[in-house]
Amino acid sequence: MATQIITLTTDFGQSDSYVTQMKGVMLTINPNVYFIDATHAIPPQDVLRAAVVLTELIDAFPDGTIHLAVVDPDVGSNRRIVGIEVGSQRFVGPDNGLFALVTRRVAPDRIVQLTEKAFWRQPQSATCPIANTFHGRDIMAPVAAHWSLGRDLIEFGELIDGLLGDVSHRRPHKVSDTIIGEVLWVDRFGNLITNIEVSDLPKPITDCLTVQIGKRRITGIHQFYGQQCEGNFVATIGSSGHLEIAVNRGNASELLQVGVGQALRVFECESAEDE
């Protein structure tokens, strides 16, 4: 029997049994599956945050890893549930924008709508049918487990030609020589991770760039937080390849009193001064 890695990304938290139920269903199908909990702390129904997390996982795992993502505010509706092959990685989840950033970064090889009910959870009795409120347990988890046994994606349903659902996510844009972006999320350290990626910045990245967020101007893109003194603001390219605004040993979100959606600008700093 195959041994396979399945990561889990959900907004379920840890106080309920939802994640454990999904793992139990998958272990019933493949007792040798190896689970990695990416995170279960996605804010409720925050599809964009989960989409960003999935982009962080794609380069971190061995070939053939299955990433099961369940952030599904439209559960029970006619939204599609899909399996996707993206390079050497595989994804299962609702087609609600969860995979928009992954497939924007790497074009998918195949996308299948998971319509083959033989691979869904088989109810143990009439009192325990497929739940319209828990497709993560009853459809997505079983398919992920069957996929981990070496089955081909096409066995699980119908090939999809066309675009996947998108996510509410504005790309940065340029006005003259200024890049205008926004804060995508705030991590637990208070760092502001923006939608400006390293590929959006001029090459080579030099110290002669200014980041302005609110009234605060930060001169230079640094390599790591400690290049600024404790308590000082720093702009850097984080591990996910996004521009971050941080405070060395501090909380940028609290000090600036800003959060998700806050606009920022990046421009040449010939005449700019640090504030």
Sequence and secondary structure as in RCSB ss.txt:
>XXXX:A:sequence
MATQIITLTTDFGQSDSYVTQMKGVMLTINPNVYFIDATHAIPPQDVLRAAVVLTELIDAFPDGTIHLAVVDPDV
GSNRRIVGIEVGSQRFVGPDNGLFALVTRRVAPDRIVQLTEKAFWRQPQSATCPIANTFHGRDIMAPVAAHWSLG
RDLIEFGELIDGLLGDVSHRRPHKVSDTIIGEVLWVDRFGNLITNIEVSDLPKPITDCLTVQIGKRRITGIHQFY
GQQCEGNFVATIGSSGHLEIAVNRGNASELLQVGVGQALRVFECESAEDE
>XXXX:A:secstr
    EEEEEES  SSSSHHHHHHHHHHHH TT EEEEEES   TT HHHHHHHHHHHTTTS TT EEEEE  TTT
TSS  EEEEEETTEEEEEESSSTTHHHHHHS  SEEEE   GGGS   SSTTS   TT HIIIIIHHHHHHHHTT
  GGGGSEE  S     S    EEETTEEEEEEEEE TT  EEEEEEGGGS SS  S EEEEETTEEEES BSSG
GGS TT EEEEE TTSEEEEEETTB HHHHHT  TT EEEEEE SS    
